[in-house]
Each structure stands twice: as C-alpha cells, then as structure tokens.
Amino acid sequence: METTTINNNFKSEEYFINMGPQHPATHGVLRLILTIDGEIIKKVEPDLGYIHRSIEKMCERDSYQQIVHLTDRMDYLSSHINNEAVCLTVENALELEVPDRVKVIRTIIGELTRIASHCLWWGVMGMDVGALTTYFYGFRDREMINDIFEETCGARLTMNYNVPGGLMFDIHPNFVKRTKDFITHFKTKIPEYDRLLTGNVIFQKRMKGVGILTREDAISFGASGPVGRGSGYSCDVRKHHPYSALDKVTFNEAIKTGGDSLARYEVRIQELWESLSIIEQLIDNIPGGEHRVTTKAVIKLPKGEFYQKVETARGEFGVYIISTGTKSPYRLKFRSPGFSNLSLLNHIAVGGKIGDLVATMATLDLVIPDIDR
Amino acid sequence: MNISLSITKSIHDWLYNIMPEGAASIVEMVLIGLVYLAIFAIAGLFLVLLERRVAAWFQLRIGPNRVGFQGLLQTMADALKLLSKELTGTVKADKFLYNLAPYFVIISSLMALAVIPFTKEFHAFDINIGIFFLIAVSSIGVIGILLGGWASNNKFALIGAMRSGVQTISYELSIGLSLLTMILITGSLQLSEIVEVQKSGWLIVQGHVPAIIAFMIYMIAGTAETNRAPFDMVEAESELGAGFHTEYSGMKFAYFFLAEFINMFLIAAIATTIFFGGWLSPFGITESIPWLGVLWFLGKTLTLVFLMMWFRWTFPRLRVDQLLTLEWKYLLPINLVNIVIMAIIVWLNLTIQI
C-alpha cells in the first residue's frame, strides 16, 4: 500500500516564505527560505546560485592579466582591492618587486574603496531599518570617491586599475587635491551620519542585543572583516599580514566586543575614521617613479601553489592559485568574505522577528555576486 | 455676508423652487457628495506631491518639478497612468473580498472627511457626536486592510495585514483617550462647538501641561494609525515588499495610496480642530473676515502634515513587538494618568483662559 509522505520539517503553526530572489532586503538575487512561526524566525536557509557565473572556471582559461578584470565583477564594491589581491599573488609568484609609488597608490585607492563601500553600506543599512533618507546621504559621499576614480582610471564601478606589475595608468594630476578635498568634506559628514542614524533611539533599540554572534562562533564560522571584529575577533588582514604600503602607516584595528548588530555597525563607522587616517598619512608623500614594472606580455607563473589574502570592505579575501607553469592557472580559488559571513546568518537570526532578520542581514553587508561568483 | 454661504443658499433656494422637496434634498446630497469626492481627490493628489517634494528636500534631491508649474500636475499624470493600467489579481484569490477591500479603506476616510469643519460654514455634517463619529468611522479602514491582505493569497500581504490589525486596534485606544482628555475641557463632542470654545484660547494653551502630553500622544498614535513611518510595519518595504497591497495594481492600488494620504490629512485636521483652534486665527486677528478661516485651518493642518512627513523621512522603523510595547506599556498608562490630571485641572478651574 502506498503511503503519502508528509513533510515533517514543519510544525503545525509554522509556514515558510521565500524572501527573494526578488526582494528589496536581500540586495541582489539571494533567496532565503524562511520558516516562520507568526513573526518569529525558526530557520533561515540561504539558496544560492541565481547569479553564478563560474568565474573560477573562467579563470582557468584566461591569462593572468585577464583574470584581474573578472574580480571586478565579484565584490563590485571592493573592486580595487580584489584586483590588488590577484596582482599581489601573481607578483609574489614571480618574485616581482613593484615600485613604492605603486604600493602607496594601491593602498590609498584601496582605502578610498573601503570608504565608498562603507558609505553605500551605511545608506542601505538605514534603508533596511526604515530610514530612507540615509541612502541619499551615503550616496552623496560615495559619488565624490567615484568621481575621483573616474578621473584616474576611467571607471566608476569595475575599475580594473591594477595590473600584475603595477598600475594600468599613473594617477590623474588632480588626484591628490581631490582626495584631500574629500577628506575635509567627509570629516564633517561622519558626525552627521551619527546624528542622523547612530544616535537615534529607535535605531539603537533595533540594533542592540540583536543577532548576537559570540567570538567563538565568529571564529568557527570563519567570519572575517567587520563581522568578526564586531565580535571581538581580531582578524584584520591589514594589521596581521600587511601588504602594499600598509606596513608604513599606523592605524587602529576597529574592534568591538558586543557581538550584536550595533557592534558590527560601530566597527564600520570606526573604520571610516581609520581609513581616512591611513589616506592622510600617505597622500602627501606619494613617492615618485614608475607606475608600472614592465612584465612579459604573456605571464607564466612558476610551478607551485600561491596564496595571498587582503582585507576588502567585507573581510578577508583570498586568492589561491595552483600553477603548472602555463599561461593560465591550473586551478584558481577565491576565498570570498561574503560566503562565510552568510553561512552564520541562520545561527544569529533564529529566534528574532522578520524585522530583526533584515536588520541583521544588513549588518553582514552581503554582496551577492561575491557569494555566488 | 459670507460668499460661500450665499452661494450654497442660492443653490438651495433654486433647487427647492424647481423640484419637490424630497428630490431637491437628494440632489443636494449628491452634490455635496461630489464636492467632497473632488476635495478628496485633489487633496490626495496634492499631498502626494507635497510628500514627494518634502522627501526630496530632506534627501538632497529636487523632486518632481517638470510636469506643470513646479510639478503640480505630476501626480495628476501619475493618476492617469494608474487609471490606464491593467487590474491584475492573483490566482485563487478571494475575488469578491479582494475587490471590496479598497472601497472599505476609501469610504472610511471619505466619511471621516465629512465631519471636518474647514470653517464655520464649510462643514458638511455637523453632528453632536462628531468626535465619536470620527473615531468610529476611521476604524472601518482597518477592515479594508485586513481584507486586502487576506484575500490577496500572498503571505507577505497576509503578514502585513496581521501587523496592521494589531497596530491599528492598539493605537486607536490612544487616539480615543487623548481626544477624550481634551473633551474634558470642552464638555462637548460636537466639532463646531469645540472650536467655539477655543475663542478664549486654543485648547493646547487652555489645557497647558496635560494638553501638550495629550497632543504628543495623539501625534504618535495618529502616525501609527495612518501606518506611516516610523510605524509603517504594514508596508515595511524592506521586509514585506509592499505589505498588504502587494497584489493590487492600477486604480485599486491608487485607492489604498490616496486613502493613506487622506488619513494623514484627517489626523492633522483633527489635531488642528481639537488642539489648535480649528479655523480660528491666533488672537482673533482675522475674525472680521470669516472665509479666511479656511486658510487658517489649512495652514495649521499642513504644518502638522509636514511634521508627520518629517517623522517619516528621518526615523527608522520600529519592530512589531517594540511598537506594541510602546503602546501598551507607555502610551496607554500615561494617557490614563493624563486624563485624571486633566479632570483635576478642569475641576479646580486651573485652565488658562486668554
């Protein structure tokens, strides 16, 4: 006799809804399968694959110069830093020493990218908790950075400015002046951010004690970036494994021990200040010299395995190349921060309300193409 | 002699001359209904435009300024677009309830509009239980929202509707109680009489401390009642898409949308009438020109509307449980104590009379 199987995953009062792939809170094509009891979240199952482009497979076909531009399309808000990661890996493998000028410019641009990314995150974060005005404030300041980038490398989103061996072009003559203008402008704007959102009593209530991630869990889930540092886990690659010109500057690693959404929020706000300070230390003394070391037209890495990690706006981004000595990698693996950070969403969102899930997800600062690749 | 009064009086006389009494009064009712429908539509469209311009101002944008002078025809164009759109629906939706829901919402706000005294003569329906009528009628709207969410056959809409039910029913208590606090001074539920009482000082001045508390509670509860940020749990676009009206399109969506704005106007208009002297000018400076009362009324109302827009474009949204905590643990007890204080003040004659 045939028996009908009943799905035992649901208790009688529970139901499920699909949040996404088209949903304003997921900021991209992420699908969350939520099991809900009334308003209370019982289970969050992320379903990926809606924007999978098999970038890692494409890398096995391309030359090392071509791989760089694919990384723009992953975490598009940290594209400079992603580019830098691939270039650093290739340069390390070739044992190629780039000029100091390149190192300093890479660091400045990386920090500008981080500020731009955090500006966008701040705007969207406000929008996710219902304060729609923050979006435009965040974008106003991000726009200034985009203008600086546009002048120097011609692009506003997918920069493709780094190449193995240096930079595609030298910086624009206006770059230093405009960056300084931006610093003076932005120093008056971060307090404005605090006045508008951080100090708001409703915002504090929405954030405090919500989505708590302990330090142990942060480590075991592989959390990195502001998510890990919000839980008191010192994981800043810039501090522990400095690359480019980061060993020449002094800055504090932003760490909060709260572990809740507010801690992750405050870490990012503090990072804005730290990034400004790094740029300030470097912008006045960019060394002269070449902006690029000439490499062979076809780069062939020596046989072996190479790994380099950098700190993007979202956390630790790693590039792992296995080379067999040909012009393309045998296998290339990206370690993206968003993927690990997404994996802990179920852990911290269960037991909260739908509103909490949205606010918590906003503090993870997910970029879906970075997760799906 | 008042201009508006003379016009209405001549129309009245003319109608009674050319047709029997019963028919004339029916025609009059229809005419008044049409006038109010026109007010409803125009006020709604104007408020939508105002909201968009105010939002743009807060958000470092310009806002609609191309269609007509300063964008005045923009919302008209939007309404035309919505009229021409297809009315879609979901499969397996309860068609009858689904189609009925927008009318509940719109009828509720239209009926409430009828008792609003724009000025002494511009008042469709001056009944002696005006405030009672207002509170009763404005709670019909929540039925429309609940029906719309339920009949849409969409879980997001259903969650929105559930939230709306919880929220509106809770905050209605605060609205009712804060208005009741003020009625202790006036001793009347009739809106025109409440305004007359304020000739010796607006009620917010007469009732001083408890009146200001009542006003603050009223504005918080009123914002929640109209489902606007920071209490827009019902729509909460980052959580539920569009909430209860996710599945509505075209003119049915526009009904919900317009009703929301008219409700905001109503909340502000009631606050004007109860707390800020309705059509009365401060210190009676334009008392000799009665029709200016409309302008005073609209000016005060739009100021309060602006205040509500300011809330919306500044504050983040509360969570559902925080919303209920605010009402049941803070606003309601404060309100009850406030009524007692007000009663003592009125009993001991401590009100301020100018």
Boltz contact constraints between the chains, C-beta under 6 A:
constraints:
  - contact:
      token1: [A, 17]
      token2: [B, 155]
      max_distance: 6.0
  - contact:
      token1: [A, 24]
      token2: [B, 237]
      max_distance: 6.0
  - contact:
      token1: [A, 24]
      token2: [B, 238]
      max_distance: 6.0
  - contact:
      token1: [A, 25]
      token2: [B, 238]
      max_distance: 6.0
  - contact:
      token1: [A, 39]
      token2: [B, 320]
      max_distance: 6.0
  - contact:
      token1: [A, 128]
      token2: [B, 238]
      max_distance: 6.0
  - contact:
      token1: [A, 129]
      token2: [B, 316]
      max_distance: 6.0
  - contact:
      token1: [A, 130]
      token2: [B, 229]
      max_distance: 6.0
  - contact:
      token1: [A, 130]
      token2: [B, 316]
      max_distance: 6.0
  - contact:
      token1: [A, 130]
      token2: [B, 317]
      max_distance: 6.0
  - contact:
      token1: [A, 131]
      token2: [B, 316]
      max_distance: 6.0
  - contact:
      token1: [A, 133]
      token2: [B, 58]
      max_distance: 6.0
  - contact:
      token1: [A, 133]
      token2: [B, 59]
      max_distance: 6.0
  - contact:
      token1: [A, 133]
      token2: [B, 313]
      max_distance: 6.0
  - contact:
      token1: [A, 136]
      token2: [B, 59]
      max_distance: 6.0
  - contact:
      token1: [A, 136]
      token2: [B, 60]
      max_distance: 6.0
  - contact:
      token1: [A, 140]
      token2: [B, 60]
      max_distance: 6.0
  - contact:
      token1: [A, 202]
      token2: [B, 230]
      max_distance: 6.0
  - contact:
      token1: [A, 202]
      token2: [B, 315]
      max_distance: 6.0
  - contact:
      token1: [A, 202]
      token2: [B, 316]
      max_distance: 6.0
  - contact:
      token1: [A, 202]
      token2: [B, 318]
      max_distance: 6.0
  - contact:
      token1: [A, 203]
      token2: [B, 316]
      max_distance: 6.0
  - contact:
      token1: [A, 205]
      token2: [B, 322]
      max_distance: 6.0
  - contact:
      token1: [A, 353]
      token2: [B, 319]
      max_distance: 6.0
  - contact:
      token1: [A, 353]
      token2: [B, 320]
      max_distance: 6.0
  - contact:
      token1: [A, 354]
      token2: [B, 239]
      max_distance: 6.0
  - contact:
      token1: [A, 355]
      token2: [B, 239]
      max_distance: 6.0
  - contact:
      token1: [A, 355]
      token2: [B, 319]
      max_distance: 6.0
  - contact:
      token1: [A, 358]
      token2: [B, 238]
      max_distance: 6.0
  - contact:
      token1: [A, 358]
      token2: [B, 239]
      max_distance: 6.0
